[in-house]
Amino acid sequence: MKNKKVVLVTGASSGIGKATAKQLLKDNHTVYVAARRIEKMQDLEDLGAKAIKMDITVEEDIQHVVSTIQKNHGGVDILVNNAGYAIYGAVEDTTIDDARRQFEVNIFGLARLTQLLLPYMREQQSGKIINISSMGGKIYTPLGAWYHATKHALEGWSDCLRLELEQFGIDVVIIEPGIIQTEFGDVMSGPMMERSGDTAYAKLAKAVSKSSADSYEKGGGSPPSVIAEIISEAVSSNKPKTRYAKGKLAKPLILMRRILSDRMFDKAVMSQL
């Protein structure tokens, strides 16, 4: 197998996606980066990445990214499905339209892009699909029902895909970041308070917002480079693990969820608010 791969990283305008693109460029791969905010990827272009504007919920955008890469390289060897975001707010306070968009971004857009890129990998009898899940795909927190639902779904979807693609020599890898220093906290808290800050769930929303601020805004998270390095490891490995949990609290919280009963884990989560 050739060492230099053609890679596509989605959601590369910030955080884990940007750090991953930088790391894979450093590893001497051909790196395409895609995101809605193309102006935020200028630094990656300066480093040698090929940036394409893409809204993961828009079929025409997805098709454009795929056709551009196919025209230049035939397809991708490595797909890093990183585009995603979190909506928080009580289930009762969150509109189904907002919930539906959460799934469109975190699951259906990712799935559509994967579908379109699979034929090339299948023909090559090699490739890697690296899906950025979260420790939130194994655990749960109050007011995060729709976000956790997408990440739990991504875990199961990825497991099934792995079984389907094994016969073609294609690896499916799940990355489960813990608390990472990204825009996650800011993007989460503001809309959550708009949804639930003045409802029957206001007290809980304020507690979750404070807990989030303590976790994300006070330097308590791991740098995105921690995840970028583990993705680099998975890309270079001839037999990558099926899952990598990395970053602050990822491994201990996933372990706690595995060994504690539902009620005991409930109490542990709520004790942190």
N, C-alpha and C positions, 0 to 999 in steps of 0.2 A: 504493500500500500504506500502511496505517496505520502510524504510527511507534511507537505504544504497543502492545506485544505481550503476549499471555498466555504466560507462561513456566512450565515445570515444571523444577525442579532436584532431582535425587535425590541422596541421600547428603549432605544439606545440614547435618548436625549438627556438622561440623568441617571443617577444612582447605580444600581447593579448593572444595568444594560450598558451604560457608558464605561464603567470600570471593566466590564467583561470585554468590550470591544477593544479597549486600550491594551488589555492583557493579551488578547489573541493577535493583535497587530504586533505586539512585542515578540510573540511566539512565531512570527513570520508567516502567518496565514493571510490569505486574501479575504478581507472582511467587508461585507456589506452591512450597513446599519440602516434601520428603518424606524421612523417615529413620526408623529403628527407635527412636532415642532422641529422642522428641519434646520432652522437657524441655530438650534441648540446643539447641533452636531457638527458645526464648523470646525471645532477643535479636533474632532475625529477625522474629518476630511484632511486637515492639515497634517495629520499623522499618517495618512495614506488610505483611510477607509473610503468606501464608496457609499455616499448617503442618498437615500431615497425617501421622499415623503410618503407616509402611509398611515391612514386611520384603519386600525385593525377591524373595524366594524363595517368598512365600506368595500364591497366586492371588487369594484373597479380599481381601487388602490391596491388591494391584494394581488389582483391579476397583473397590474402594472409592475409590481415588484418582482413577481415570478417571471414574467416575460422578459424583463430587463436582464435578470440573472441568467435565464436560459439562453438568451441571445449572446451573451458574453462568455459564458462558461458551461452551458449545457444544463446546469443545475447546481445545487449545493450539496456539499459533503456533510456539513454540520448545520443543523438548525437549532438556534437557541431561542426558544419561545419565552421571552421575558416580559413582553408588553402586558400590563395589568395595573389595576388600582383597587382601592378598597372603599366601599361605602359602609358607613356605620350609622346606626340609628335603630330605635326599637322597630321590631317587625310591624307593629301596629301603626307606626308613624311613617314608614317608608312606602312610597308609592310602588305599585307593581311595575310601572314604567322604569323607575330608577333601578329596581331589582332586575328587570329584564336587561337593561343596559349593562349591569354588572356581569351577567352571564354572557352577553354578546362580546364583551371585551375579554373577559378572563377565560372563557371556554370556547364559544362558537367561532370567534375570529381566529383564535389559535388553531382550532381544529380545521378550519377551512384552509388556512395557509399550509398546514401540515399535509392535508389531502393533495394539494396541488404540487407539493415538492416531493412527495413520496415516489412517483413513478421513476424519476431519475435515480434515486437511491436504490430502488428495487432492481433496476436494470444493471446498475453497477455492482449489485450484491454487496453493498456496504453503505455505511452512513450512521450518523448519530442524531437523534432527536433529544434535545435537552430541555426539559420543561421546568420552569421556575415556579415551584409550588410555594410552600411556606410551612413553618412549624404549625401554622394555622390550618394546614391540611390534615393534621393529626389531633389538634386540640381545639378548644373553643373559648370564646370570651363573650360577655354580655354585650348586646347591641351590635354584634358583628355577624348576625345570622346569615345575611346574604353573601358577605365576603367569604366566611368560612364554608358556606355551601359550595361556592365555586372552587375553592381549594380542595375540599374533600372530593368533589366531583373530578377535579384534575388528577388526583391521586389514583382513583379507580379507573379513569379513562386511560391514563398512562400505563397502568398495569395490564389492562386488556390489550392495548396497542403493542406492548412489549411481546406478548405471547403471539400476536398476529405476525409481527415482523421478524421474529427470531429466525424463521426459515429463510429469510432473504439476507441474513447477515447484518441487519440494521439494529443498533442498540437504542433503547429508550431509557433515558436517565432522568430521575426526578431529583431536583435540588430543593432542600427544605431550609431556607434561611431562618435564622432567629431574628433578634432585634438588630436591625442594621441602620446605620446613620444615613437615611435617605429623606425624601420629601414625604414619606408615608404618613408620619405623624401630622404634618400640616394639612395634607390633603384629606386626612380622615377626620380630624377634630372639628374644623369649621363647619362643614356640612352636617356633621352629627349633631352639633349644638343647634343648628337651624332646624333640623328635623325634630329633635327630642328635648331641646333645652327649655321649652316652655310647656311641656305636656306632662302627663302623669308619670313620665319616666325621667323628669328633669333632674331629680336627685342622683339617679344612677348615671345619667349622661354627664353630669358635672364630675362625678367620681371617676368615670372612665376617661374623661378628658384630662383630668389632673394626672391620673396614672400614666396616660400616654405621654403627656408632657415630661413627666419624670423619666420615662424610658427613652424617649427620642430626642428631646430638646436639650437635655443636660449632658450630652456627650456620653450617654450610657450604652449606646449601641456599638456594635462592631463596624469597622469601615467596610464599604462595599467591595474593596479589594480582596477581602477574605473570601467572598463568594466567587469573585472573578478567578482567583487562584484555584479554587476547587473545580470550577468549570474547565479551566485550562488542564487540570489533571485528568478530568473525565475525557476531554477531547484527545489527549495524547495517549490514553490508556488503550491497549489492545482488548482488554476485557474490563470495562468500567463497572463500578458497582451499580446496582439498580437505584440506589438512593444515597444521597449525601446530605446529612444534617450538619449545618455549620453556622456559626455566629452566636452571639450572646443568647443564652438560655435555651437554644434549640434542642440540644441533646438532653439536658435534664428535664425539660418540660415534656418532651415526647416520651421519655422514660417514665415520668410520673403518671402520664395518662395511661401508659401501658399497664402499670402495676396497681394503680389505685382504682377503687370502685367509682362509679359515676358520682355518687353522693359525696364521696371523699374528695374527688377532684373538684366538684362544684364548690365545696367549702374552701379548698385551697385557692381557687381562682377569686372567689368573692372576698377572701381575706386580704387580698392585695389592693382592694378599693377603699 
